[in-house]
């Protein structure tokens, strides 16, 4: 696939993805993505994103929890 931002070639990889679902933020590991070799832009297939939603909507194992700061730079 060709990157729409820089025109570089993408390569299939497993990545971490921050994913919002029902007002909660998750960090999901080992997600299939196409990653641009030039600029690093990541592309996810809709079926992959749907599978993440289904997985998170069911009972699932939690590897780790972490605190995340939310910062408003306009303040």
C-alpha positions in Angstrom: 0.0 0.0 0.0 1.2 3.6 -0.6 1.1 6.2 2.2 -1.3 9.0 1.5 0.9 11.5 3.4 4.4 10.9 2.0 4.0 8.4 -0.8 6.1 5.8 0.9 5.6 2.1 0.9 3.8 0.5 3.9 4.7 -2.8 5.5 2.6 -5.1 7.7 3.5 -4.9 11.4 2.2 -5.6 14.8 1.8 -2.3 16.8 0.4 -0.8 20.0 -2.7 1.3 19.5 -4.5 3.7 21.9 -8.2 2.9 21.4 -11.2 4.7 22.9 -14.4 2.7 23.5 -17.4 3.9 25.4 -15.5 6.7 27.1 -12.6 4.6 28.2 -9.0 4.6 26.9 -7.3 1.3 26.2 -3.7 0.5 25.1 -4.0 -2.6 22.9 -0.9 -4.5 21.9 -0.1 -6.7 18.9 -2.5 -5.0 16.6 -2.2 -5.7 12.8 -1.4 -2.5 10.9 0.2 -1.2 7.7 3.1 1.1 8.7 4.7 3.6 6.3 8.4 3.0 6.0 9.0 6.7 5.2 7.0 8.7 7.8 5.6 6.0 10.2 1.9 6.7 9.5 -0.2 3.7 10.6 -3.2 2.3 8.8 -5.7 -0.1 10.3 -8.3 -2.2 8.5 -11.9 -1.7 9.6 -12.2 -5.4 10.4 -9.2 -5.0 12.8 -10.8 -2.1 14.6 -14.2 -3.9 14.8 -12.4 -7.0 16.3 -10.8 -4.7 18.9 -14.2 -3.3 19.8 -15.7 -6.8 20.2 -12.7 -8.0 22.3 -12.9 -5.0 24.7 -16.7 -5.3 25.0 -16.4 -8.8 26.4 -14.7 -9.9 29.6 -10.9 -9.7 28.9 -7.6 -10.2 30.6 -5.9 -7.0 31.7 -2.1 -7.2 31.4 -1.4 -3.9 33.2 -3.1 -0.7 34.3 -1.6 2.8 34.3 -2.5 6.4 35.2 -2.7 8.8 32.3 -2.5 12.6 32.7 -5.0 14.7 30.7 -3.5 18.2 30.0 -5.3 21.2 28.4 -2.6 23.4 26.7 -5.2 26.2 26.2 -5.5 26.8 29.9 
